[in-house]
């Protein structure tokens, strides 16, 4: 359960801004609150796949039973969700997007396929150089990928 009050670790300015921007998107009438349905959608926008029932439970753990969500309540819930996300599982999902052939290795050819799909003109030799710079060889294991992601702070919430 979420404990009301100050979070164990203060939010960074970037986290506050991200949460505020998401909140404002759903506070359509400018009242400073939105309902449970909008709360669920806002959580999904923030990357949390929650059902309406899960959203209600999250809200009940932090609020007094109100059906309207304030920025403060939304911030507390999102921050707690960020803290509880299994970072390794999220990183593994990201790796699988790159490891299209399921080999457990991301090589330049995997990245080149992705580059083509997003219409990025990066050439194979550039991709080799990038991989060599990142991990010392022209391919990346899932473990090396996880280390890079954790160091990069992309999964630091």
C-alpha positions in Angstrom: 0.0 0.0 0.0 1.1 3.5 -0.7 1.7 5.7 2.4 0.4 9.2 2.2 2.9 12.0 2.8 6.3 12.7 1.5 7.9 10.0 -0.8 11.0 8.2 0.5 13.1 9.7 -2.2 12.2 13.2 -3.5 11.1 13.6 -7.1 13.5 15.0 -9.6 12.5 18.1 -11.5 12.3 15.9 -14.6 9.9 13.5 -12.9 7.7 16.4 -11.6 7.6 17.9 -15.1 6.7 14.5 -16.8 3.9 13.9 -14.2 2.6 17.5 -14.5 2.5 17.3 -18.3 0.6 14.0 -18.2 -1.8 15.4 -15.6 -2.6 18.6 -17.5 -3.5 16.5 -20.6 -6.3 14.9 -18.7 -7.4 17.9 -16.6 -9.5 19.1 -19.5 -11.7 21.5 -17.6 -8.7 23.0 -15.6 -10.3 22.1 -12.3 -7.1 20.5 -10.9 -8.7 17.0 -10.8 -9.8 14.3 -13.2 -12.0 11.2 -12.7 -11.1 7.5 -12.4 -11.5 6.8 -16.1 -9.1 9.6 -17.0 -6.8 8.4 -14.2 -6.6 5.0 -15.8 -5.9 6.4 -19.2 -3.3 8.8 -17.8 -1.5 5.9 -16.1 -1.5 4.1 -19.4 0.0 7.1 -21.1 2.7 7.1 -18.4 3.5 3.5 -19.4 1.5 1.5 -16.8 -0.9 -1.1 -18.2 -3.6 -1.0 -15.5 -7.2 -2.1 -15.6 -10.0 0.1 -14.3 -10.2 -2.1 -11.1 -6.4 -1.8 -10.6 -6.6 2.0 -11.0 -9.4 2.1 -8.4 -7.3 0.1 -6.0 -4.3 2.3 -6.5 -6.4 5.4 -5.9 -7.9 3.8 -2.7 -4.5 3.1 -1.3 -3.5 6.7 -1.3 -6.7 8.8 -1.2 -9.6 9.1 1.1 -12.0 7.4 -1.2 -12.5 10.4 -3.5 -13.4 9.5 -7.1 -11.5 12.6 -8.3 -7.7 12.6 -8.7 -5.6 15.6 -7.9 -2.1 16.3 -9.2 -0.7 15.5 -5.7 -2.5 12.1 -5.7 -1.5 11.4 -9.3 2.1 12.3 -8.5 2.2 9.9 -5.5 0.7 7.0 -7.4 3.0 7.5 -10.4 6.1 7.8 -8.3 5.3 4.7 -6.4 4.6 2.8 -9.6 7.9 4.0 -11.0 9.6 2.7 -7.9 8.0 -0.7 -8.1 8.4 -1.4 -11.8 10.7 -4.4 -12.4 13.5 -2.6 -14.2 15.1 -5.8 -15.4 11.8 -7.0 -16.9 11.3 -3.7 -18.7 14.9 -3.8 -20.0 14.4 -7.4 -21.2 11.3 -6.3 -23.1 13.3 -3.5 -24.7 16.1 -5.9 -25.6 13.6 -8.3 -27.3 12.5 -5.5 -29.6 16.1 -5.3 -30.9 16.8 -9.0 -30.8 14.5 -9.9 -33.6 16.0 -13.3 -34.5 15.9 -14.4 -30.8 19.6 -15.1 -30.8 20.3 -13.3 -27.5 22.6 -11.0 -29.3 22.0 -7.6 -30.9 24.3 -7.1 -33.8 24.6 -4.4 -36.4 22.2 -6.2 -38.7 19.5 -6.1 -36.1 20.0 -2.4 -35.6 20.1 -1.8 -39.4 16.7 -3.5 -39.7 15.3 -1.1 -37.1 17.0 1.9 -38.8 15.3 0.9 -42.1 11.9 0.7 -40.5 12.2 4.2 -39.0 13.8 5.4 -42.2 17.1 6.3 -40.6 20.0 6.3 -43.1 22.6 5.0 -40.7 25.0 2.6 -42.4 26.2 -0.8 -41.2 29.8 0.4 -40.5 28.4 3.3 -38.4 26.3 0.8 -36.4 29.4 -1.4 -35.9 31.3 1.6 -34.6 28.5 2.5 -32.2 28.4 -1.0 -30.8 32.1 -1.2 -30.5 32.2 2.1 -28.7 29.4 1.0 -26.3 30.6 -2.4 -25.4 33.9 -3.1 -27.1 32.6 -5.4 -29.8 30.2 -5.3 -32.8 27.4 -7.1 -30.9 25.6 -6.6 -27.6 24.4 -9.3 -25.2 21.3 -8.9 -23.1 23.4 -8.5 -20.0 25.6 -5.8 -21.6 22.4 -4.1 -22.8 20.9 -4.2 -19.3 24.1 -2.7 -17.9 24.1 0.1 -20.5 20.4 0.9 -19.8 20.9 1.0 -16.1 23.9 3.3 -16.5 22.1 5.5 -18.9 19.4 6.3 -16.3 16.6 5.5 -18.9 15.2 3.2 -16.3 16.1 5.3 -13.2 12.6 6.2 -12.1 
